[in-house]
Amino acid sequence: QRLKEEKEAKRARLDGRHDYVFGIVASCVDLNKAEVEDALLEGTQIERIDQLFAVGGLRHLMFYYQDVEVAETGQLGSPGGANPISGKVKKPKVFVTEGKDVALTGVCVFFIRTNPSRAITPENIHQEVSFNVLDTADGGLLNSVRRLLSDIFIPALRATSHGWGELEGLPEAASIRQEFLGSLEGFVNVLSGAQESLKEKVNLQKCDILELKTLKEPIDYLTLANNPETLERIEGCMKVWIKQAEQVLAENNQLRKEADDLGPRAELEHWKKRLSKFNYLLDQLKSPDVKAVLAVLAAAKSKLLKVAFCFTWREMDIRITDAANEAKDNVKYLYTLEKCCDPLYSSDPISMTDAIPTLINAIKMIYSISHYYNTSEKITSLFVKVTNQMIAACKAYITNNGTASIWSQPQDVVVEKILSAIKLKQEYQHCFHKTKQKLKQDPNEKQFEFSEMYIFGKFETFHRRLAKIMDIFTTFKTYSVLQDSRIEGLEDMVTKYQGIVATIKKKEYNFLDQRKMDFEQDYEEFCKQTNDLHNKLQKFMDVTFEKIQNTNQALSMLKKFERLNIPDLGIDDKYRHILENYGADIDMISKLYTKQRCDPPLARDQPPIAGKILWARQLFHRIQQPMQLFQQHPTVLQTAEAKPVIRSYNRVAKVLLEFEVLYHRAWLQQTEEIHVGLEASLLVKAPGTGKLFVNFDPQILTLFRETECMSQMGLEVSPFAAALFQKRDIYKKNFSNVKV
């Protein structure tokens, strides 16, 4: 009755905080909240729960739900007990624990508070306290912890860039975070390895012979050895053990079957599991039961100790011990390599490059001094695993840890990442060859006589895949200019280009997986389609130029094609062809000059001398403008075919310039003679009629026009002509007034 009253008194003190905790525990272990509450009101469990809520109290609190020994009265016995005691039964129950005195065999619900300096209230418990669950039914405790870390904590930490306490603001914060996360992931791998080791351990069959438990004196062993029935049963146990040991040794000698993309950490895990397996087996071989069986069989002089299926029991024991020693030695040396391998898992290819020399030197050391891990086969396999991890790291780097494809990122960013991956491969090979050459200088050292094809083959294949992806990007960039070009008639080619891009991008496989042969077929088709597009573009360009007869227009159009900057379009050939036509244009201009130079056709309203100069300039412009365009493409003018064209150009240009200079000088001289006309009488009388006329020389009006045209062409005008031209309006007005 007193216990019941105490329980009810505790229940009366419960508040929203307890209700929150009990509700979560009940939900996690699939019980009613009332059942959880009743179980936790027993003993002093409530007092411990209250310590989670107090200022400066517990940082964490754990609840177990598992089978415990319960007396018939329902009192909590010794939790986790394994031996049944009369009057007690095992029942599942919820209880609070520190986790130190009771092994977890069921479900653990744990609560964590981040800031013990703040009191936990019913209002803030949702924000201040977090909880999680470990369930041993899901692959055991190790697997439950592993999943908790890998599925919840590590992703949450990776997604959190703020809230790292004292790290905030430190320049090396990013590297420290990365190192911490790498260590955490390494611990997860340790848990996985430990779980696998537990699965692979070999339990010798129990020898349930009661007489073996009573052996004390030597006479007891002889007595048992002389009992045929018991001896037969003991020999039966030994046969089973021998068979089990033989199975383990046979598996140890089998060729390892493993995935072809494992990294160097997998090598350490393999030998750790093997060490665990053989140590566990050796511990059993040294157990009292096995020693007792061996002693009885020795007393009976059993044949099983002499010949145990092709080898003696002692030989089998030695082989098991040797296998355990090999695993132990290999684990020791591979542990020294573990730190060197960390950058392969935590760094990008750029920073990983710095770690390669140290890694290769560590492998060289293992090859030189280890007792078991010093064979070419083992070191080659280790190098292959290093290669595998480098490739995996490159793929993760290029795809942002699998969150982005090569198409969803900016093309230049992906290309930069690919170049970093290629550089890593080249540095890896360089360091390997450098170490190999250095060893050759000392014949006493073990040489790096490994299969480089086997070590670097995957990386070479991956390199070729990256090169092809870069080629695709380059092709995209080369022909993407078609979409922005203003050349008429390119619409079909733009559509074809967009179709090529869409086809390759919609492929669903991983382009970075060098084992995917589908890519090779698609790449060949991509190259074929691109080549067809290129040929179509060349044909379009040929047809376009067949329609253009004017050299200037042809050069202008060719410049548009040249600005596309698409290689192998035959731009140089087109320039040579236009240059050939240009040579004919120069010859035509030369003949036209020869024919018309004495009486050239003048433009409308042009005075005689300025008109001739303008005519010569127009002829010169017709040969000069193409030459200026050719000079922007100097390789064309350096060919043998261009030399006679250049000579013709220079000859005709010289003649035309001389023509201009000759007429311009003649005009300058002529202007000096005009002032004579201005000194004549203003009025003259007609000889026959005596009628008066205004004596205004027409050459003066011509001079005005010549002066204006010469100035417009940028030619020199004499001071007299310029002064006269300035007064042209006055002269014209005076002439009109006098005439009237």
Rosetta blueprint (number, residue, H / E / L):
1 Q L
2 R H
3 L H
4 K H
5 E H
6 E H
7 K H
8 E H
9 A H
10 K H
11 R H
12 A H
13 R H
14 L L
15 D L
16 G H
17 R H
18 H H
19 D H
20 Y H
21 V H
22 F H
23 G H
24 I H
25 V H
26 A H
27 S H
28 C H
29 V H
30 D L
31 L L
32 N L
33 K H
34 A H
35 E H
36 V H
37 E H
38 D H
39 A H
40 L H
41 L L
42 E L
43 G L
44 T L
45 Q H
46 I H
47 E H
48 R H
49 I H
50 D H
51 Q H
52 L H
53 F H
54 A L
55 V L
56 G L
57 G L
58 L L
59 R L
60 H E
61 L E
62 M E
63 F E
64 Y E
65 Y E
66 Q E
67 D E
68 V E
69 E E
70 V E
71 A E
72 E L
73 T L
74 G L
75 Q L
76 L E
77 G E
78 S E
79 P E
80 G L
81 G L
82 A L
83 N L
84 P L
85 I L
86 S L
87 G L
88 K E
89 V E
90 K E
91 K E
92 P E
93 K E
94 V E
95 F E
96 V E
97 T E
98 E L
99 G L
100 K L
101 D L
102 V L
103 A L
104 L L
105 T L
106 G L
107 V E
108 C E
109 V E
110 F E
111 F E
112 I E
113 R E
114 T L
115 N L
116 P L
117 S L
118 R L
119 A L
120 I L
121 T L
122 P L
123 E L
124 N L
125 I H
126 H H
127 Q H
128 E H
129 V E
130 S E
131 F E
132 N E
133 V E
134 L E
135 D E
136 T L
137 A L
138 D L
139 G L
140 G H
141 L H
142 L H
143 N H
144 S H
145 V H
146 R H
147 R H
148 L H
149 L H
150 S H
151 D H
152 I H
153 F H
154 I H
155 P H
156 A H
157 L H
158 R H
159 A L
160 T L
161 S L
162 H L
163 G L
164 W L
165 G H
166 E H
167 L H
168 E L
169 G L
170 L L
171 P L
172 E L
173 A H
174 A H
175 S H
176 I H
177 R H
178 Q H
179 E H
180 F H
181 L H
182 G H
183 S H
184 L H
185 E H
186 G H
187 F H
188 V H
189 N H
190 V H
191 L H
192 S H
193 G H
194 A H
195 Q H
196 E H
197 S H
198 L H
199 K H
200 E H
201 K L
202 V L
203 N L
204 L L
205 Q L
206 K L
207 C L
208 D L
209 I L
210 L H
211 E H
212 L H
213 K H
214 T H
215 L L
216 K L
217 E L
218 P H
219 I H
220 D H
221 Y H
222 L H
223 T H
224 L H
225 A H
226 N L
227 N L
228 P H
229 E H
230 T H
231 L H
232 E H
233 R H
234 I H
235 E H
236 G H
237 C H
238 M H
239 K H
240 V H
241 W H
242 I H
243 K H
244 Q H
245 A H
246 E H
247 Q H
248 V H
249 L H
250 A H
251 E H
252 N H
253 N H
254 Q L
255 L L
256 R L
257 K L
258 E L
259 A L
260 D L
261 D L
262 L L
263 G L
264 P H
265 R H
266 A H
267 E H
268 L H
269 E H
270 H H
271 W H
272 K H
273 K H
274 R H
275 L H
276 S H
277 K H
278 F H
279 N H
280 Y H
281 L H
282 L H
283 D H
284 Q H
285 L H
286 K L
287 S L
288 P H
289 D H
290 V H
291 K H
292 A H
293 V H
294 L H
295 A H
296 V H
297 L H
298 A H
299 A H
300 A L
301 K L
302 S L
303 K H
304 L H
305 L H
306 K L
307 V L
308 A E
309 F L
310 C L
311 F E
312 T L
313 W H
314 R H
315 E H
316 M H
317 D H
318 I H
319 R H
320 I H
321 T H
322 D H
323 A H
324 A H
325 N H
326 E H
327 A H
328 K H
329 D H
330 N H
331 V H
332 K H
333 Y H
334 L H
335 Y H
336 T H
337 L H
338 E H
339 K H
340 C H
341 C H
342 D H
343 P H
344 L H
345 Y H
346 S H
347 S L
348 D L
349 P H
350 I H
351 S H
352 M H
353 T H
354 D H
355 A H
356 I H
357 P H
358 T H
359 L H
360 I H
361 N H
362 A H
363 I H
364 K H
365 M H
366 I H
367 Y H
368 S H
369 I H
370 S L
371 H L
372 Y L
373 Y L
374 N L
375 T L
376 S H
377 E H
378 K H
379 I H
380 T H
381 S H
382 L H
383 F H
384 V H
385 K H
386 V H
387 T H
388 N H
389 Q H
390 M H
391 I H
392 A H
393 A H
394 C H
395 K H
396 A H
397 Y H
398 I H
399 T L
400 N L
401 N L
402 G L
403 T L
404 A L
405 S L
406 I L
407 W L
408 S L
409 Q L
410 P L
411 Q H
412 D H
413 V H
414 V H
415 V H
416 E H
417 K H
418 I H
419 L H
420 S H
421 A H
422 I H
423 K H
424 L H
425 K H
426 Q H
427 E H
428 Y H
429 Q H
430 H H
431 C H
432 F H
433 H H
434 K H
435 T H
436 K H
437 Q H
438 K H
439 L H
440 K H
441 Q L
442 D L
443 P L
444 N L
445 E L
446 K L
447 Q L
448 F L
449 E L
450 F L
451 S L
452 E H
453 M H
454 Y H
455 I H
456 F H
457 G H
458 K H
459 F H
460 E H
461 T H
462 F H
463 H H
464 R H
465 R H
466 L H
467 A H
468 K H
469 I H
470 M H
471 D H
472 I H
473 F H
474 T H
475 T H
476 F H
477 K H
478 T H
479 Y H
480 S H
481 V H
482 L H
483 Q H
484 D H
485 S L
486 R L
487 I L
488 E L
489 G L
490 L L
491 E H
492 D H
493 M H
494 V H
495 T H
496 K H
497 Y H
498 Q H
499 G H
500 I H
501 V H
502 A H
503 T H
504 I H
505 K H
506 K L
507 K L
508 E L
509 Y L
510 N L
511 F L
512 L L
513 D L
514 Q L
515 R L
516 K L
517 M L
518 D H
519 F H
520 E H
521 Q H
522 D H
523 Y H
524 E H
525 E H
526 F H
527 C H
528 K H
529 Q H
530 T H
531 N H
532 D H
533 L H
534 H H
535 N H
536 K H
537 L H
538 Q H
539 K H
540 F H
541 M H
542 D H
543 V H
544 T H
545 F H
546 E H
547 K L
548 I L
549 Q L
550 N L
551 T H
552 N H
553 Q H
554 A H
555 L H
556 S H
557 M H
558 L H
559 K H
560 K H
561 F H
562 E H
563 R H
564 L L
565 N L
566 I L
567 P L
568 D L
569 L L
570 G L
571 I H
572 D H
573 D H
574 K H
575 Y H
576 R H
577 H H
578 I H
579 L H
580 E H
581 N H
582 Y H
583 G H
584 A H
585 D H
586 I H
587 D H
588 M H
589 I H
590 S H
591 K H
592 L H
593 Y H
594 T H
595 K H
596 Q H
597 R L
598 C L
599 D L
600 P L
601 P L
602 L L
603 A L
604 R L
605 D L
606 Q L
607 P L
608 P H
609 I H
610 A H
611 G H
612 K H
613 I H
614 L H
615 W H
616 A H
617 R H
618 Q H
619 L H
620 F H
621 H H
622 R H
623 I H
624 Q H
625 Q H
626 P H
627 M H
628 Q H
629 L H
630 F H
631 Q H
632 Q L
633 H L
634 P H
635 T H
636 V H
637 L H
638 Q L
639 T L
640 A L
641 E L
642 A H
643 K H
644 P H
645 V H
646 I H
647 R H
648 S H
649 Y H
650 N H
651 R H
652 V H
653 A H
654 K H
655 V H
656 L H
657 L H
658 E H
659 F H
660 E H
661 V H
662 L H
663 Y H
664 H H
665 R H
666 A H
667 W H
668 L H
669 Q H
670 Q H
671 T H
672 E L
673 E L
674 I L
675 H H
676 V H
677 G H
678 L H
679 E L
680 A L
681 S L
682 L L
683 L E
684 V E
685 K E
686 A L
687 P L
688 G L
689 T L
690 G L
691 K L
692 L E
693 F E
694 V E
695 N L
696 F L
697 D L
698 P H
699 Q H
700 I H
701 L H
702 T H
703 L H
704 F H
705 R H
706 E H
707 T H
708 E H
709 C H
710 M H
711 S H
712 Q H
713 M L
714 G L
715 L L
716 E L
717 V L
718 S L
719 P H
720 F H
721 A H
722 A H
723 A H
724 L H
725 F H
726 Q H
727 K L
728 R H
729 D H
730 I H
731 Y H
732 K H
733 K H
734 N H
735 F H
736 S H
737 N H
738 V H
739 K H
740 V L
